[in-house]
Amino acid sequence: MPAKKPEKSLFDTSVDIKRKKPLADRMRPQHLSEFVGQEHLVGQNKILQRLVENKELVSLIFWGPPGVGKTTLAFIIAQAMDAYFISFSAVLSGVKDIKVVIEEAKEQLKLFNKRTVLFVDEIHRFNKAQQDAFLHHVEDGTITLIGATTENPSFEVIAPLLSRCKVLVLEQLTEEHLKTIITSALHDKELGLGNMEVEMKNDAFDFIASMSHGDARVALNTLEASVMLARPDKEGNRIVNIEIAQEAMQRRALLYDKGGEEHYNVISAFIKSMRGSDPDAALYWLARMLEAGEDPLFITRRMIIFASEDVGNADPQAVQLAVAVKDAFDFVGMPEGWIPLAQGVTYLACAPKSNASYLAYLEALKDVKEKGALPVPFHVRNAPTPLMKDIGYAKGYKYPHSFGGYVEQTYMPDELQGKEYYKPTDNGFDKETKKRLANYKEKRNQLK
């Protein structure tokens, strides 16, 4: 049985055909000038804008979250280059389909002198053998490959193929980007909703933009569903309020203004719950923030600060774990990103607590502000030149490793001799640190 030919294009240009498609499909931009977001790639003198202007067709891999324009950019590039465009799904296709595509690309080159852009959606789902099948044809120019993936291509795309492609990282769309896209769909009379009498209430507008989590497809699908759910009144007007938007999104709008008081109330409750070693409360406030559309980067930033400020050296691994949670979220993204966040929150909430490092710094800072720039003792100054050595820099310094790892000497300015800022607690690993410092102090006393 012959392999099924892949779909030529998702972007039929016929207006009549496009009007029958979902709003998210209809509103795909046709040119870079219409594209919203990814300014670091499509802006003036940026890489994609320059490739299109110079008619330079190169193999690319777009790496980014869903709904940010990976497929659309591939089509825009192919159209701008007057190339034959084939859309190909790694989920539905296999090696036989690849062979059909290659033959079709060869025909286009031979008969019409037209290069082929092969867009492979979810390229990370191809196994090694399937990815290998592209290599030769990418190298000899039969096809220009544009792959799209939500996964890190360093791990999911074979090295030989990766070396033949330029990897471009696409960023999650901001709420402002989504609001621009929604507004465009509401006013577009040819392919959008501009011919319908739609009144979008501000809270519904903000809700859709916020709860779409940077995914333009989700935002447009929700917008379309909202308009369909809004029954026209006698004048034919459709009013989309927050209740209708919630029904379309199938999520409730939570009281949470990311720029207002409730934002600070909830993050305060989140931090205090972890500080109070209550993982259940901390998870509740985490869920509140995520469901309300809080930026996960803001949450992980607060977790990293908390790990140092409130857990400190009572569990030195806490800050490492908090940073790992941030990296894990960057790698996984939503919707599964809440899983490493929840792990990190429960770990930090249950960890032993110590703010000794935090308080010690504040005490040291107080002396810096009150006493100014006290002179550095000569024996702990650096002496890179003969002149510095002659005037006493580094004279008398004892290298601790030459004395078994510890030797009694002073490091503080003369005016602060005997000052102790850092006072470890008896919690967790802090207790071990406290013992070490007590041991050093005992040695100092013995040498006096």
C-alpha positions as CSV (number, residue, x, y, z in Angstrom):
1,M,0.0,0.0,0.0
2,P,1.6,3.3,-1.0
3,A,2.5,5.8,1.7
4,K,0.0,8.6,2.3
5,K,1.2,11.9,0.9
6,P,1.7,14.5,3.6
7,E,-0.4,17.6,3.6
8,K,1.0,20.2,1.3
9,S,0.1,23.2,3.4
10,L,-2.0,24.2,6.4
11,F,-2.3,27.7,4.9
12,D,-4.8,27.7,2.1
13,T,-5.0,31.3,0.8
14,S,-8.5,31.2,-0.5
15,V,-10.6,33.4,1.7
16,D,-13.7,31.2,1.3
17,I,-11.8,28.2,2.4
18,K,-10.1,30.0,5.3
19,R,-13.5,31.3,6.6
20,K,-14.5,27.7,7.3
21,K,-11.5,27.1,9.5
22,P,-11.2,27.8,13.2
23,L,-10.4,31.4,14.1
24,A,-6.8,30.5,15.3
25,D,-6.1,29.1,11.8
26,R,-7.8,32.0,10.0
27,M,-5.8,34.6,11.9
28,R,-2.3,33.2,11.1
29,P,-0.2,36.1,9.7
30,Q,1.0,35.8,6.1
31,H,4.0,38.1,6.4
32,L,6.6,39.0,9.0
33,S,5.2,42.5,9.3
34,E,2.0,41.0,10.6
35,F,3.7,38.7,13.1
36,V,3.2,39.4,16.8
37,G,5.9,38.5,19.3
38,Q,9.5,37.1,18.9
39,E,10.9,40.5,18.4
40,H,14.4,39.1,19.0
41,L,14.0,37.0,15.8
42,V,11.6,39.0,13.5
43,G,12.4,42.6,14.5
44,Q,14.4,45.0,12.3
45,N,17.8,43.6,11.4
46,K,17.1,40.4,13.4
47,I,17.9,37.0,11.9
48,L,14.6,36.0,10.4
49,Q,13.9,39.4,9.0
50,R,17.4,39.5,7.4
51,L,17.1,35.9,6.0
52,V,13.8,36.8,4.3
53,E,15.1,40.1,3.0
54,N,18.2,38.5,1.6
55,K,16.3,35.4,0.2
56,E,18.6,33.1,2.1
57,L,17.0,29.7,2.7
58,V,18.7,27.8,5.6
59,S,17.6,24.8,7.7
60,L,16.2,25.8,11.1
61,I,14.8,24.3,14.2
62,F,12.4,26.4,16.2
63,W,12.4,25.6,19.9
64,G,9.7,27.0,22.1
65,P,6.4,26.5,23.9
66,P,3.1,25.8,22.2
67,G,1.2,28.6,20.4
68,V,4.0,31.0,19.9
69,G,4.2,30.9,16.1
70,K,6.6,28.1,15.1
71,T,4.4,26.7,12.3
72,T,3.4,30.2,11.1
73,L,7.0,31.4,10.9
74,A,8.0,28.3,8.8
75,F,5.2,29.1,6.3
76,I,6.0,32.8,6.2
77,I,9.7,32.0,5.4
78,A,8.7,29.5,2.7
79,Q,6.3,31.9,1.1
80,A,8.8,34.8,1.2
81,M,11.4,32.6,-0.5
82,D,8.8,31.4,-3.1
83,A,9.6,27.9,-2.0
84,Y,7.3,24.8,-2.2
85,F,5.9,24.2,1.4
86,I,5.1,20.8,2.8
87,S,3.8,20.4,6.4
88,F,4.7,17.1,8.0
89,S,3.7,15.8,11.4
90,A,6.2,13.6,13.3
91,V,3.3,12.2,15.2
92,L,1.5,10.8,12.2
93,S,4.3,10.1,9.7
94,G,7.1,7.6,9.2
95,V,10.1,6.8,7.0
96,K,7.9,5.9,4.0
97,D,6.3,9.3,4.2
98,I,9.7,10.9,4.2
99,K,10.6,9.1,1.0
100,V,7.4,10.4,-0.7
101,V,8.3,14.0,0.4
102,I,11.9,13.6,-0.9
103,E,10.6,12.5,-4.3
104,E,8.2,15.3,-4.4
105,A,10.9,17.8,-3.5
106,K,13.1,16.5,-6.3
107,E,10.2,16.9,-8.8
108,Q,9.7,20.5,-7.7
109,L,13.4,21.3,-8.2
110,K,13.5,19.5,-11.6
111,L,10.3,20.7,-13.1
112,F,9.9,24.2,-11.6
113,N,13.3,25.0,-10.3
114,K,11.6,25.4,-6.9
115,R,13.2,24.5,-3.6
116,T,11.1,22.7,-1.0
117,V,10.7,23.8,2.6
118,L,9.8,20.8,4.7
119,F,8.2,21.7,8.0
120,V,8.3,18.9,10.6
121,D,6.1,19.6,13.5
122,E,7.2,17.9,16.8
123,I,10.4,16.8,15.3
124,H,11.6,15.5,18.7
125,R,9.1,12.6,18.2
126,F,11.1,11.1,15.3
127,N,13.4,8.4,16.4
128,K,17.1,8.3,15.3
129,A,16.4,6.2,12.1
130,Q,13.7,8.7,11.0
131,Q,15.9,11.7,11.7
132,D,18.8,10.0,9.8
133,A,16.5,9.8,6.8
134,F,16.6,13.6,6.4
135,L,20.4,14.0,6.7
136,H,21.6,13.5,3.1
137,H,18.7,15.4,1.6
138,V,19.2,18.4,3.9
139,E,22.9,18.4,3.1
140,D,22.5,18.2,-0.7
141,G,19.9,20.9,-0.7
142,T,17.0,18.7,-1.9
143,I,15.0,20.0,1.1
144,T,15.3,22.9,3.5
145,L,14.3,21.5,6.9
146,I,12.4,23.6,9.4
147,G,11.7,21.6,12.5
148,A,9.5,22.7,15.5
149,T,9.9,21.3,19.0
150,T,8.8,22.1,22.5
151,E,11.7,20.0,23.8
152,N,15.3,20.9,24.1
153,P,16.8,19.9,20.7
154,S,20.2,19.2,22.3
155,F,18.6,16.1,23.8
156,E,15.9,15.3,21.2
157,V,17.5,15.9,17.8
158,I,20.5,13.8,16.7
159,A,23.8,15.6,16.6
160,P,24.5,15.3,12.8
161,L,21.1,16.8,12.0
162,L,21.4,19.5,14.7
163,S,24.8,20.5,13.2
164,R,23.1,21.2,9.8
165,C,20.4,23.4,11.3
166,K,20.3,26.8,13.1
167,V,18.5,26.5,16.4
168,L,16.2,29.5,17.1
169,V,14.6,29.8,20.6
170,L,11.1,31.2,20.6
171,E,9.8,32.8,23.8
172,Q,6.4,32.6,25.4
173,L,4.1,35.4,24.3
174,T,3.3,38.1,26.8
175,E,-0.2,39.1,27.8
176,E,0.4,42.3,25.8
177,H,1.2,40.2,22.7
178,L,-2.0,38.1,23.3
179,K,-4.1,41.3,23.7
180,T,-2.8,42.6,20.4
181,I,-3.7,39.3,18.7
182,I,-7.2,39.2,20.3
183,T,-7.8,42.8,19.3
184,S,-6.8,42.1,15.7
185,A,-9.2,39.1,15.6
186,L,-12.1,41.2,16.9
187,H,-11.6,43.9,14.3
188,D,-10.6,41.9,11.2
189,K,-13.7,41.9,9.0
190,E,-12.2,39.6,6.3
191,L,-11.1,36.6,8.4
192,G,-11.8,37.5,12.0
193,L,-14.9,38.5,13.9
194,G,-15.1,42.1,12.7
195,N,-18.4,41.5,10.9
196,M,-20.1,40.4,14.1
197,E,-21.3,42.9,16.6
198,V,-19.1,41.9,19.6
199,E,-18.7,43.8,22.8
200,M,-15.8,42.4,24.8
201,K,-15.9,43.5,28.5
202,N,-12.5,44.5,29.9
203,D,-12.5,41.8,32.6
204,A,-13.2,39.1,30.0
205,F,-10.6,40.5,27.7
206,D,-7.9,40.5,30.5
207,F,-9.0,37.0,31.7
208,I,-8.5,35.4,28.3
209,A,-5.1,37.1,27.7
210,S,-4.0,36.1,31.2
211,M,-5.3,32.5,31.3
212,S,-4.0,31.6,27.9
213,H,-0.5,31.4,29.4
214,G,1.3,32.8,26.4
215,D,-0.4,30.5,23.8
216,A,-2.0,32.4,21.0
217,R,-3.9,29.4,19.8
218,V,-5.6,29.0,23.2
219,A,-6.4,32.7,23.3
220,L,-8.1,32.7,19.8
221,N,-9.9,29.4,20.4
222,T,-11.3,30.8,23.7
223,L,-12.2,34.0,22.1
224,E,-14.1,32.2,19.3
225,A,-15.9,30.0,21.8
226,S,-16.8,33.0,23.9
227,V,-18.4,34.8,21.0
228,M,-20.3,31.7,20.0
229,L,-21.6,31.3,23.6
230,A,-22.7,34.9,23.8
231,R,-26.3,35.0,22.5
232,P,-27.1,38.0,20.3
233,D,-29.6,40.5,21.7
234,K,-32.4,42.0,19.6
235,E,-30.0,44.3,17.9
236,G,-27.6,41.4,17.1
237,N,-25.0,42.5,19.6
238,R,-23.0,39.8,21.4
239,I,-21.7,40.8,24.8
240,V,-18.8,38.7,26.1
241,N,-18.6,39.1,29.9
242,I,-16.3,37.4,32.4
243,E,-18.8,34.6,33.1
244,I,-19.0,33.7,29.4
245,A,-15.2,33.9,29.1
246,Q,-14.9,31.5,32.1
247,E,-17.3,29.1,30.5
248,A,-15.4,29.1,27.3
249,M,-12.0,28.7,29.1
250,Q,-13.5,26.2,31.5
251,R,-11.7,28.0,34.3
252,R,-12.7,30.5,37.0
253,A,-11.2,34.0,37.3
254,L,-9.5,34.2,40.7
255,L,-9.2,37.4,42.6
256,Y,-5.6,38.2,41.8
257,D,-4.3,41.4,40.3
258,K,-0.7,40.8,39.4
259,G,0.1,44.5,39.8
260,G,-2.1,45.2,42.8
261,E,-2.5,44.4,46.5
262,E,-3.7,40.8,46.1
263,H,-0.6,39.9,44.3
264,Y,1.5,40.9,47.3
265,N,-0.9,39.4,49.8
266,V,-0.7,36.0,48.1
267,I,3.1,35.9,47.6
268,S,3.4,37.0,51.3
269,A,1.2,34.1,52.4
270,F,3.2,31.7,50.2
271,I,6.6,32.8,51.7
272,K,5.3,32.8,55.3
273,S,3.8,29.3,54.8
274,M,7.1,27.9,53.7
275,R,8.9,29.8,56.6
276,G,6.4,28.3,59.0
277,S,7.1,24.8,57.7
278,D,3.5,24.3,56.5
279,P,3.8,22.5,53.1
280,D,0.0,22.2,52.7
281,A,-0.6,26.0,53.0
282,A,2.4,26.7,50.7
283,L,1.0,24.4,48.0
284,Y,-2.4,26.1,48.3
285,W,-0.9,29.5,47.7
286,L,1.3,28.1,44.9
287,A,-1.9,26.7,43.2
288,R,-3.6,30.1,43.7
289,M,-0.8,31.9,41.9
290,L,-0.5,29.5,39.0
291,E,-4.2,29.3,38.4
292,A,-4.4,33.1,38.4
293,G,-1.7,33.3,35.7
294,E,1.2,34.4,37.8
295,D,4.6,34.3,36.0
296,P,6.3,31.1,37.2
297,L,9.7,32.8,36.9
298,F,8.5,35.2,39.6
299,I,7.6,32.3,41.9
300,T,10.9,30.4,41.3
301,R,12.8,33.7,42.0
302,R,11.1,34.0,45.3
303,M,11.8,30.3,46.1
304,I,15.5,30.8,45.4
305,I,15.6,33.9,47.7
306,F,13.7,31.9,50.4
307,A,16.1,29.0,50.1
308,S,19.1,31.3,51.0
309,E,17.3,33.7,53.4
310,D,15.2,31.3,55.4
311,V,16.7,27.8,55.0
312,G,20.3,28.9,54.6
313,N,23.0,26.6,55.9
314,A,20.5,24.6,57.9
315,D,20.2,22.7,54.6
316,P,22.8,23.9,52.1
317,Q,21.2,21.8,49.4
318,A,18.0,23.9,49.5
319,V,19.3,26.7,47.2
320,Q,20.7,24.1,44.8
321,L,17.2,22.5,44.6
322,A,15.5,25.8,44.2
323,V,17.7,26.7,41.2
324,A,17.2,23.2,39.8
325,V,13.4,23.7,40.1
326,K,13.8,26.9,38.1
327,D,15.8,25.1,35.4
328,A,13.3,22.2,35.4
329,F,10.4,24.6,34.8
330,D,12.3,26.3,32.0
331,F,12.9,22.9,30.4
332,V,9.4,21.4,30.9
333,G,7.2,24.5,30.8
334,M,3.4,24.4,31.4
335,P,1.1,22.6,31.8
336,E,3.4,20.1,33.6
337,G,5.7,22.7,35.1
338,W,3.7,22.8,38.3
339,I,5.2,19.3,39.2
340,P,8.8,20.4,39.8
341,L,7.4,23.6,41.4
342,A,5.3,21.6,43.9
343,Q,8.3,19.4,44.7
344,G,10.5,22.4,45.4
345,V,7.8,24.1,47.5
346,T,7.3,21.0,49.7
347,Y,11.1,20.5,50.1
348,L,11.6,24.1,51.2
349,A,8.6,24.1,53.5
350,C,9.8,20.9,55.3
351,A,13.5,21.9,55.4
352,P,15.1,23.0,58.7
353,K,15.3,26.8,58.9
354,S,18.1,29.2,59.6
355,N,18.3,32.9,58.7
356,A,21.8,33.2,60.3
357,S,23.5,34.0,57.0
358,Y,20.9,36.7,56.2
359,L,21.2,38.3,59.6
360,A,25.0,38.1,59.5
361,Y,25.2,40.1,56.3
362,L,22.9,42.8,57.6
363,E,25.1,43.1,60.7
364,A,28.2,43.4,58.5
365,L,26.4,45.9,56.2
366,K,25.6,48.0,59.3
367,D,29.3,48.3,60.2
368,V,30.2,49.1,56.6
369,K,27.7,52.0,56.6
370,E,28.6,53.2,60.0
371,K,32.4,52.9,59.9
372,G,33.1,53.4,56.2
373,A,35.9,51.9,54.3
374,L,38.2,50.6,57.0
375,P,41.8,49.8,55.8
376,V,42.5,46.2,54.9
377,P,45.2,44.7,57.2
378,F,48.6,44.5,55.5
379,H,49.1,40.8,55.9
380,V,45.9,39.9,53.9
381,R,46.6,42.4,51.1
382,N,47.7,41.1,47.7
383,A,51.3,41.9,46.7
384,P,51.7,41.4,43.0
385,T,54.6,43.9,42.6
386,P,58.0,44.2,44.4
387,L,57.1,47.7,45.6
388,M,54.0,46.4,47.4
389,K,56.1,43.7,49.1
390,D,58.7,46.3,50.1
391,I,56.1,48.4,51.9
392,G,54.7,45.4,53.8
393,Y,51.8,44.1,51.7
394,A,51.2,40.3,52.4
395,K,53.9,40.3,55.1
396,G,53.2,37.8,57.8
397,Y,50.4,36.1,56.0
398,K,50.0,32.4,56.9
399,Y,48.7,30.1,54.2
400,P,46.1,27.9,56.1
401,H,46.8,24.8,53.9
402,S,50.3,24.8,55.1
403,F,49.0,24.4,58.6
404,G,46.5,21.6,58.1
405,G,43.7,23.7,56.8
406,Y,43.5,26.2,59.7
407,V,45.9,28.7,61.3
408,E,45.2,31.4,63.8
409,Q,45.4,34.9,62.3
410,T,43.2,38.0,61.9
411,Y,41.4,39.0,58.8
412,M,39.2,41.8,60.0
413,P,40.2,45.5,60.0
414,D,41.8,46.5,63.4
415,E,38.7,48.4,64.5
416,L,36.5,45.3,64.1
417,Q,38.7,42.7,65.8
418,G,36.6,40.2,67.7
419,K,33.4,41.0,65.9
420,E,31.1,38.0,65.2
421,Y,28.3,38.4,62.7
422,Y,27.5,34.8,61.8
423,K,25.8,32.9,64.6
424,P,24.5,29.5,63.3
425,T,21.4,28.0,64.8
426,D,21.0,24.5,66.2
427,N,18.8,23.5,63.2
428,G,19.8,21.0,60.6
429,F,23.3,21.4,59.2
430,D,23.6,24.7,60.9
431,K,24.4,22.7,64.1
432,E,27.4,21.1,62.4
433,T,28.6,24.5,61.3
434,K,28.2,25.9,64.8
435,K,30.4,23.0,66.1
436,R,33.1,23.8,63.6
437,L,33.2,27.5,64.5
438,A,33.3,26.6,68.2
439,N,36.3,24.4,67.4
440,Y,38.1,27.2,65.6
441,K,37.4,29.6,68.5
442,E,38.8,27.1,71.0
443,K,42.0,26.8,68.9
444,R,42.3,30.5,68.9
445,N,41.9,30.7,72.7
446,Q,44.6,28.0,73.1
447,L,47.0,30.0,71.1
448,K,46.5,33.2,73.1
